[in-house]
Every structure is written in C-alpha cells, then in structure tokens.
Amino acid sequence: MAETFVIAQGGGPTTVINQTLVGAAIEIRRLYPAARVLGARHGVRGVRDGDFVILSDMDEQRLRRVAGIPGAALGSTRDKPDGAYCEQVLAGLKRAGADAFIYIGGNDTAGTQDILHQAAGGSIAMVHAPKTIDNDLVENDHTPGFISAAEYVAGTFAGVDLDFRSLPGIYVGIVMGRHAGFLTAASAAWRIDADTGPHLIYVPERAFSIDRFVDDMRRTLDRHRRCVVAVSEGVAEEDGRSLVEHLVPPDRLERDAHGNVKLAGGDLGQAFERALHERLPGKRARVDALGYMPRSHVASISPVDRQEAWSAGVKAVETAEQGSASVALQFEGGKTVFRAVPLAAVAGKTRHMPADFLDAAGTDLSPAGMAYFERLVPRKYDLVLPFV
C-alpha cells in the first residue's frame, strides 16, 4: 500500500498519546516493511515546514520506550488551521511524498483532517486517531487518555475526602474541561459510601450560579461538617459566559490565539477563594487547580488506557488502507471495539455528558452516571472508612 506515512500529534498531550504514535509506527513496519515513516514535529506546523523525525530508521526498542512517556514525543501544537493553512499543510505532505497522514488528536484535529481530506481529493489517506482527556469526541464511548486522567482525578478526590474528614472544612478542586464534564465527574468514581466526597459536582453541561454554589455548600456543611467540591474549569452561568469571566475582572482575563478565554491558572482559583472568604467567613477552605497533572502524571497511567491507545494507532494504519476516516472507540457486547467512522462525524463536534448521567439537582451523578465511571475507572485501592 503506502510507501510513505506521516504521523503528527496535536492539541493537549496525554499520558498515553505516545502509545498511539508508536503503535502506528510499529504496525506500519509489520505491514509494510519497506515503508518510510515520518514523524512531524509540532503537529501540522512540522508538516508545513518539512520538520520531520524519520521514525522508520529508529531502533524499535527506543520507540517502545518512547511509547511509555507522557507528553507528545513529537511535540504538539494549538494551531487551528483554516483552508489556507491546510493548503500549506497539503503541499508539505506532497513534498514528503506522503501516501497517508495519521494525525493524533481531538475534535479540532479531526476537523483539520476533514479539510485536508476534501482538499486532497482522495490522493492521500487522512486518518484521525483519537486522543483527549476531556472524553468529548462524538462517536466514541471513551477516548485514549481519559481513563488514566480519570484515575488521577478519582484518586485525588478520594484522598482529599479522607484528609478533610481529619480536619473538616471546604475543599474545591478545579478540573480541566471547557465544554464537557466527564473528567470532573470521574471524581466520584472511588467514593467509599454516600457520605464520601466529592459532595458536589459542577460540570459545563449545567448552568452554574455562584449563589446556588454557596447555598449548596452551606447545606453540605450542615450535613457532613465538611464539603468537598469538584468543579469543571469551563462551568458557565445562565448567560453562557464562563464563570471565570464573571469572577475575574475583564482587564485580567487572558485569551488564547483563537480568542478563547483561558480557563486555567491562578485567577479562577483566587476568585473562588475570595468568594468563599466573603460568603462563608471563618470556614477553613482550600482551592486547588489540578491543572495539567491529570494528563501528565506518569504514575497514574492505566494499563487499559495504554493498550487501547496503542490499538488506536494500529487501527489508524489499518484504516489508511481504506482511505480517510476517524478511528472511534465504541462499547459493544461488553467490550471496547475500534471502528472507522467518517471524519465529518467527529470534526469540530463536542460530545457532552449525557443528561441522565446527572441527578435532578445537577450536582451529583445518577446511577447511570456512576455505572459508566465504575466501568471505565474501577477501584484500585481498598479504601475503608476511618474512625471519624
């Protein structure tokens, strides 16, 4: 089939993104021993500029070691190419003699592949291999990178709740997730019992109100003497503006290259701390932003996640034989299966947490939600209740 494959990585890294990279590179070696495999540095920017690592010349043992490290080994990019940029990328692929381009990333990456597919007219197979800790790709039951990040979040909140049983107070943990709350909701996966935190969960799928937030915490403190909260960084108020836009003065708001308000960082945490200090004076309170740790914590790599990420790379190579498509992880017959789906079905779309995953109040998981997270993030530790 292909004589030259190009592989790149885009968007936020995960702990297992390199499993997909190396899984694809080694599968190409197996199926097409004479093929050339080029790894583009920093995503489509490297393709455009002809900045490649020759993966087919690399020692297999070295590649397999790279598979085990967090972060994008080729370097990533937040570039969101338009039509003109994609023309430059396509020109770079043609200069490299590419027969297939595998791009590992999220829904924006799928969007880039869809534009390239249309522009190439079928002359190059454009394959999207899934990756995101946000778990927000449509057509997917879950995505490579999510399970490891979810285990980190579940373990963090299980430990925090035990800590705050020792010295009661308020804890607010801010979790990554601009539009989807899957990772934040995973905070409940390792609860010991109904009294275990997080006691309140706030996700972007439900409108957020700082007044309701404070009232919810007061009721929780009355009931449990402590209040452990998991909140997505992307929660928004009824007007659709993100919470950070409400809490942080306009002159302090930061925006990325695409004009999106930066949700992470110290400003949101400080704004939460200020609100707690003003509205719940005298209460012991702590606010932490988990930040990049869930997507980079080497000790939290899930063996299942690692294997599925590798298999996604293998499936991407198999898919290239048929043409352009996106690889999707679906759940059928009690197991994860890999399917090729149209790029347009995934490109630029966001999968939100199903409405029935949340309870009526929207601040906790329903039985359906708990079942989903318990399936993907089963308990790893024998946690028991303390004496207090």
C-alpha positions in Angstrom: 0.0 0.0 0.0 1.6 3.2 1.2 5.3 4.0 0.7 5.3 7.0 3.0 3.3 7.6 6.2 3.4 10.9 8.0 2.3 10.9 11.7 1.8 14.0 13.9 0.3 14.9 17.3 -2.0 17.8 18.0 -3.7 19.5 21.0 -3.1 18.8 24.7 -0.9 15.8 25.4 -2.0 12.8 27.5 -0.1 10.1 29.4 -0.7 7.6 26.6 -0.6 9.7 23.4 2.8 8.2 22.5 1.4 4.7 22.7 -0.8 5.6 19.7 2.3 7.1 17.9 4.5 4.1 18.4 1.6 1.6 17.9 1.1 3.1 14.5 4.8 3.2 13.6 5.4 -0.4 14.6 2.3 -1.6 12.8 3.5 0.1 9.7 6.8 -1.7 10.0 4.9 -5.0 10.3 2.5 -4.5 7.4 4.8 -2.5 5.1 8.5 -3.3 5.9 9.8 -1.0 3.2 7.6 2.0 4.0 9.1 5.3 5.2 7.6 6.7 8.4 8.0 10.4 9.1 7.0 12.0 12.4 6.2 15.7 12.1 7.4 17.9 14.9 4.7 20.1 16.5 1.8 18.8 14.5 0.7 20.3 11.2 3.3 23.1 11.7 6.0 20.5 11.2 4.3 19.1 8.2 4.0 22.5 6.6 7.7 23.3 7.4 9.1 19.9 6.5 10.3 19.3 10.0 10.4 15.6 10.4 11.8 12.8 12.5 12.5 9.6 10.5 10.7 7.1 12.7 11.3 4.2 10.3 15.1 4.5 10.9 14.7 4.4 14.7 15.5 1.4 16.8 12.4 -0.4 17.8 13.4 -0.7 21.5 13.9 3.1 21.6 10.4 3.6 20.1 8.8 1.3 22.6 10.5 3.2 25.5 9.1 6.5 24.0 5.6 4.9 24.0 5.7 4.8 27.8 6.3 8.5 28.5 3.7 11.3 28.9 3.6 14.3 26.8 3.7 14.4 23.0 7.1 13.0 22.0 6.9 14.7 18.6 5.8 18.0 20.1 2.3 19.3 19.7 0.5 22.5 18.5 -2.6 24.5 19.2 -2.7 25.7 15.6 -6.2 25.5 14.3 -5.7 25.6 10.5 -8.1 27.3 8.2 -8.4 26.5 4.5 -5.3 28.5 3.5 -3.2 26.9 6.3 -4.4 23.5 5.2 -3.3 24.2 1.6 0.2 24.7 3.0 0.0 21.5 5.0 -1.2 19.6 2.0 1.7 21.0 0.0 4.1 19.8 2.8 2.6 16.3 2.6 3.0 16.2 -1.2 6.6 17.3 -0.9 7.2 14.5 1.6 5.6 12.0 -0.8 3.0 11.1 1.7 0.5 8.4 0.9 -1.1 8.6 4.3 -1.3 11.1 7.1 -2.2 10.0 10.6 -3.0 12.9 12.9 -3.4 12.1 16.6 -5.7 14.5 18.5 -9.2 15.7 19.4 -12.1 17.2 17.6 -10.1 20.1 16.2 -7.6 17.7 14.8 -10.4 15.7 13.2 -11.6 19.0 11.7 -8.1 19.6 10.2 -8.1 16.1 8.7 -11.6 16.7 7.2 -10.4 19.9 5.5 -7.3 18.1 4.2 -9.4 15.2 3.0 -11.6 17.5 0.9 -8.6 19.4 -0.4 -6.6 16.2 -1.3 -9.4 14.7 -3.3 -8.6 11.2 -2.1 -4.9 11.3 -3.2 -3.7 10.9 0.4 -5.4 9.0 3.2 -6.2 11.4 6.0 -6.7 9.4 9.2 -7.7 10.9 12.6 -6.5 8.8 15.7 -8.4 9.9 18.8 -6.9 11.4 21.9 -8.3 13.6 24.7 -8.6 13.6 28.4 -11.8 15.5 28.0 -13.5 12.4 26.6 -15.6 14.6 24.4 -15.3 13.0 20.9 -18.6 12.1 19.3 -18.9 8.5 18.0 -16.7 7.4 20.9 -17.7 5.7 24.2 -14.4 7.0 25.6 -11.1 8.2 24.3 -7.5 7.3 24.8 -6.0 9.4 27.6 -9.2 9.7 29.5 -9.0 6.6 31.7 -5.6 7.5 33.1 -6.6 11.1 33.7 -9.8 9.9 35.3 -8.0 7.6 37.7 -5.8 10.5 38.8 -8.9 12.6 39.5 -10.7 9.8 41.2 -7.7 9.1 43.4 -7.1 12.7 44.2 -10.7 13.3 45.4 -10.8 10.0 47.4 -7.7 11.1 49.2 -8.8 14.7 49.7 -12.1 13.5 51.3 -10.2 11.3 53.8 -7.9 14.3 54.6 -10.9 16.6 55.2 -12.6 14.0 57.5 -9.5 14.6 59.6 -9.7 18.3 59.7 -13.2 19.4 58.4 -13.6 22.3 56.1 -14.2 23.2 52.5 -12.2 21.9 49.5 -12.8 23.0 45.9 -10.8 21.2 43.2 -10.9 22.7 39.7 -10.6 20.1 37.0 -9.9 20.6 33.3 -12.8 20.6 30.9 -14.0 23.5 28.8 -17.2 22.1 27.4 -17.6 18.6 28.8 -17.7 17.4 32.4 -16.6 13.8 32.1 -13.2 14.3 33.8 -14.7 16.3 36.7 -17.5 13.7 37.1 -14.8 11.0 37.4 -14.0 12.5 40.8 -16.9 10.4 42.2 -15.7 7.0 40.9 -13.9 5.9 44.0 -16.3 7.0 46.7 -16.5 4.7 49.8 -20.1 5.4 50.7 -22.9 8.0 50.4 -21.1 10.3 52.9 -17.9 10.4 50.8 -16.8 13.4 48.7 -17.0 14.9 46.3 -20.3 16.0 47.8 -20.9 18.5 45.0 -20.0 18.2 41.3 -20.4 21.1 38.8 -19.9 20.5 35.1 -20.3 22.6 32.0 -23.4 20.8 30.9 -25.4 22.6 33.6 -25.7 26.3 34.2 -23.7 27.5 37.2 -24.7 30.1 39.8 -22.3 31.3 42.4 -25.3 32.0 44.7 -26.5 28.4 44.4 -23.0 27.2 44.8 -22.7 28.9 48.2 -26.1 27.7 49.3 -25.2 24.1 48.2 -22.1 24.3 50.3 -23.9 25.6 53.4 -26.3 22.6 53.2 -23.5 20.2 52.7 -21.6 21.6 55.7 -24.6 21.3 57.9 -25.0 17.6 56.9 -21.4 16.4 56.7 -19.4 19.1 58.6 -17.1 19.2 55.5 -17.7 19.9 51.8 -15.6 18.5 49.0 -16.4 20.0 45.6 -15.3 19.1 42.1 -15.9 21.8 39.6 -15.0 22.0 35.9 -13.0 25.0 34.8 -15.4 25.5 32.0 -18.6 25.9 34.0 -20.7 28.8 32.7 -23.5 31.0 34.2 -27.0 31.2 32.7 -25.9 33.9 30.2 -23.5 31.4 28.7 -20.4 33.3 29.8 -17.8 31.1 31.6 -17.5 31.5 35.4 -14.0 32.9 35.1 -15.5 35.8 33.0 -17.8 36.6 35.9 -15.3 36.2 38.7 -12.2 37.7 37.1 -12.0 41.5 36.2 -12.0 42.0 32.4 -8.6 43.6 32.4 -7.1 40.4 33.9 -8.7 37.9 31.6 -6.3 36.1 29.3 -7.2 34.7 25.9 -5.5 32.2 23.6 -4.6 32.6 19.9 -8.2 31.6 19.0 -9.8 34.2 21.2 -10.9 31.7 23.8 -10.8 32.8 27.4 -8.1 30.9 29.3 -9.9 28.9 32.0 -6.9 27.5 33.8 -4.4 29.3 36.0 -4.4 31.1 39.4 -7.0 33.8 38.7 -10.0 31.4 38.8 -8.7 29.7 42.0 -8.1 33.1 43.7 -11.6 34.2 42.7 -13.1 31.1 44.2 -11.1 31.7 47.4 -12.3 35.3 47.6 -15.9 34.2 47.1 -15.6 31.6 49.9 -13.9 34.1 52.2 -16.6 36.7 51.7 -19.7 34.5 51.8 -18.6 31.8 54.2 -16.3 33.7 56.6 -14.5 31.8 59.2 -14.6 28.5 57.4 -11.4 26.6 56.7 -11.2 26.5 52.9 -8.8 25.3 50.3 -9.0 25.7 46.5 -6.7 23.8 44.1 -6.5 23.7 40.4 -5.5 20.2 39.3 -4.2 21.7 36.1 -2.1 19.6 33.8 -1.4 16.9 36.4 -4.2 14.5 35.3 -2.8 14.4 31.7 0.9 14.1 32.6 1.1 12.0 35.8 3.4 9.1 34.9 2.4 7.1 38.0 -1.3 7.1 37.0 -1.0 5.5 33.6 -3.7 2.9 33.3 -2.7 -0.4 31.6 -6.1 -0.5 29.9 -5.7 3.1 28.6 -2.1 2.2 27.5 -3.3 -0.8 25.5 -6.3 1.0 23.9 -4.1 3.9 22.9 -1.7 1.5 21.2 -4.6 -0.3 19.5 -5.9 3.1 18.2 -2.6 3.6 16.4 -2.8 0.1 14.9 -6.4 0.7 13.8 -5.3 4.0 12.2 -2.8 2.2 10.0 -5.4 -0.4 9.0 -7.9 2.4 8.3 -5.5 4.2 5.9 -5.7 1.2 3.6 -9.4 2.1 3.0 -9.0 5.9 2.8 -9.7 8.8 5.1 -11.6 8.3 8.3 -11.6 8.8 12.1 -10.9 5.9 14.5 -13.5 5.6 17.2 -13.6 3.5 20.4 -17.1 2.1 20.9 -18.5 -0.2 23.5 -20.3 -3.3 22.2 -21.0 -6.6 23.7 -19.3 -5.7 26.9 -16.0 -4.7 25.4 -14.3 -1.9 23.6 -14.1 -2.2 19.8 -12.4 0.0 17.3 -14.4 1.4 14.3 -13.6 3.7 11.4 -16.2 6.5 11.1 -16.4 9.4 8.7 -14.2 12.4 9.6 -17.2 14.7 9.2 -19.0 12.9 12.0 -16.3 13.9 14.5 -14.8 17.0 13.1 -15.3 20.1 15.3 -18.1 18.5 17.3 -18.3 18.1 21.1 -19.7 15.1 22.9 -21.3 16.3 26.1 -22.0 14.2 29.2 -25.5 12.6 28.7 -28.2 14.4 30.7 -29.1 11.2 32.5 -25.6 10.9 34.0 -26.6 13.7 36.5 -29.2 13.8 39.2 -32.2 16.1 39.2 -30.2 18.9 41.0 -27.3 18.6 38.6 -24.7 18.5 41.3 -24.2 14.7 41.6 -24.1 11.6 39.4 -27.1 9.5 38.8 -27.0 5.7 38.9 -26.4 5.7 35.1 -23.5 8.1 35.5 -22.0 6.1 38.3 -22.3 2.9 36.3 -20.4 4.5 33.4 -17.5 5.7 35.5 -17.3 2.5 37.6 -17.0 0.6 34.3 -14.1 2.7 33.0 -12.5 3.6 36.3 -12.8 0.5 38.6 -11.5 0.8 42.1 -7.8 0.2 42.5 -7.5 0.5 46.3 -9.2 -1.0 49.3 -10.3 2.2 50.9 -12.2 1.9 54.2 -13.9 4.4 56.5 -11.8 6.0 59.2 -12.9 6.4 62.8 -14.1 10.0 62.5 
